[in-house]
Amino acid sequence: MKVSTRGRYALRIMLDLALSDSGRPVRVKEIAERQEISEKYMEQIISVLNKAGYVRSIRGPQGGYFLAKKPEEYTVGMILRLTEGSMSPVECLEYEDHCTRQEDCVTFLLWKKLDEAIRGVIDEVTLEDLVSWSRGQDYSI
């Protein structure tokens, strides 16, 4: 499993919005400059976040984007699954009951442990945790 730029950038965009929580919408251009992301690519990603209801937009000269919910209500897993799809390391974990080799497959146990470890991190770490980490506050997983 490798997280693509789309997933990494979506996480950076969401974190930028959480850190920029000044009560006013943040423009795409501002985020793109801070995060060094192409505006065009960022617009594609933010469109996905908007359609999913993760961000809200305000149109017009004073418009922009802001988080639809509080940072503690988003997990890293939610954001990555939205942009990446399944985070399982192998396909057979997505459809456990369809794997004909599951009973005799020793590596299945390995993949299952790896999947549990991945989910144990991405589904526990919130956007608020990332905000705290960026501000140098103590953290633990």
C-alpha positions as CSV (number, residue, x, y, z in Angstrom):
1,M,0.0,0.0,0.0
2,K,1.3,3.4,-1.0
3,V,-0.5,6.6,-0.5
4,S,-0.6,8.7,-3.7
5,T,-0.1,12.4,-4.0
6,R,-3.9,12.7,-4.1
7,G,-4.2,11.3,-0.7
8,R,-1.2,13.1,0.8
9,Y,-2.4,16.4,-0.7
10,A,-6.0,15.9,0.6
11,L,-4.6,15.4,4.1
12,R,-2.4,18.5,3.7
13,I,-5.4,20.6,2.5
14,M,-7.5,19.5,5.4
15,L,-4.8,20.2,7.8
16,D,-4.2,23.6,6.3
17,L,-7.9,24.4,6.7
18,A,-7.8,23.3,10.3
19,L,-4.8,25.4,11.1
20,S,-6.3,28.4,9.3
21,D,-9.5,28.4,11.3
22,S,-9.8,32.1,11.6
23,G,-13.6,32.2,11.0
24,R,-13.2,33.2,7.4
25,P,-13.1,31.0,4.3
26,V,-9.6,30.2,2.9
27,R,-9.0,30.7,-0.8
28,V,-7.6,27.8,-2.9
29,K,-4.8,30.1,-4.1
30,E,-3.6,30.7,-0.5
31,I,-3.6,26.9,0.4
32,A,-1.9,26.1,-2.9
33,E,0.9,28.6,-2.2
34,R,1.4,27.4,1.4
35,Q,1.3,23.8,0.5
36,E,3.2,24.1,-2.8
37,I,0.5,22.3,-4.7
38,S,-0.6,23.1,-8.2
39,E,-3.9,25.1,-8.0
40,K,-5.5,23.0,-10.8
41,Y,-4.6,19.7,-9.0
42,M,-5.8,21.2,-5.7
43,E,-9.1,22.2,-7.2
44,Q,-9.7,18.6,-8.3
45,I,-9.0,17.3,-4.8
46,I,-11.0,20.0,-3.0
47,S,-13.9,19.2,-5.3
48,V,-13.9,15.6,-4.0
49,L,-13.7,16.9,-0.4
50,N,-16.5,19.3,-1.0
51,K,-18.8,16.7,-2.6
52,A,-18.2,14.4,0.4
53,G,-19.2,17.2,2.7
54,Y,-15.7,17.4,4.4
55,V,-15.4,21.0,3.4
56,R,-17.8,23.8,2.6
57,S,-17.4,26.5,0.1
58,I,-18.5,30.1,0.0
59,R,-18.6,31.8,-3.4
60,G,-17.7,35.3,-4.3
61,P,-14.8,37.7,-3.8
62,Q,-14.6,36.9,-0.1
63,G,-15.2,33.2,-0.7
64,G,-13.2,30.1,-0.2
65,Y,-13.3,26.9,1.8
66,F,-13.5,25.9,5.4
67,L,-13.9,22.6,7.3
68,A,-17.5,21.4,7.5
69,K,-16.9,19.8,10.9
70,K,-14.5,20.2,13.8
71,P,-11.0,18.8,13.2
72,E,-11.5,16.1,15.9
73,E,-14.4,14.7,13.9
74,Y,-12.1,13.7,10.9
75,T,-9.7,10.7,11.1
76,V,-6.8,10.4,8.8
77,G,-8.4,7.1,7.6
78,M,-11.6,8.9,6.5
79,I,-9.7,11.4,4.4
80,L,-7.4,8.8,2.9
81,R,-10.2,6.3,2.1
82,L,-12.1,9.1,0.4
83,T,-9.3,9.9,-2.0
84,E,-7.5,6.6,-2.2
85,G,-10.2,4.0,-1.8
86,S,-9.5,0.9,0.4
87,M,-6.4,1.1,2.6
88,S,-6.1,-2.7,2.8
89,P,-2.6,-3.9,1.9
90,V,-4.0,-6.7,-0.3
91,E,-7.2,-7.2,-2.2
92,C,-8.2,-10.4,-0.5
93,L,-8.8,-8.5,2.8
94,E,-11.5,-6.4,1.1
95,Y,-13.5,-9.5,0.3
96,E,-12.5,-12.0,3.0
97,D,-15.4,-14.3,2.2
98,H,-14.5,-14.5,-1.5
99,C,-10.9,-15.7,-0.9
100,T,-10.9,-19.4,-1.7
101,R,-7.4,-19.9,-0.2
102,Q,-8.0,-18.1,3.1
103,E,-8.1,-21.3,5.2
104,D,-4.7,-22.6,3.9
105,C,-3.0,-19.3,3.2
106,V,-0.3,-18.5,5.8
107,T,0.4,-15.1,4.4
108,F,-3.3,-14.2,4.9
109,L,-2.5,-13.9,8.6
110,L,0.4,-11.6,7.8
111,W,-1.8,-9.3,5.6
112,K,-4.5,-9.3,8.3
113,K,-2.0,-8.2,11.0
114,L,-0.7,-5.5,8.7
115,D,-4.2,-4.3,7.9
116,E,-5.0,-4.1,11.6
117,A,-1.9,-2.1,12.2
118,I,-2.6,0.3,9.4
119,R,-6.2,0.8,10.6
120,G,-5.0,1.1,14.2
121,V,-3.1,4.2,13.2
122,I,-5.1,5.9,10.5
123,D,-8.5,5.4,12.2
124,E,-7.2,6.6,15.5
125,V,-5.3,9.7,14.5
126,T,-7.6,12.7,13.9
127,L,-7.1,16.0,12.1
128,E,-7.0,17.6,15.6
129,D,-4.1,15.4,16.5
130,L,-2.2,16.6,13.4
131,V,-3.0,20.2,14.4
132,S,-1.5,19.5,17.8
133,W,1.5,17.9,16.4
134,S,2.1,20.8,14.0
135,R,2.0,23.2,17.0
136,G,4.6,21.1,18.8
137,Q,2.2,19.8,21.5
138,D,2.7,16.4,23.0
139,Y,1.1,13.5,21.3
140,S,0.7,9.8,21.6
141,I,-0.8,7.1,19.3
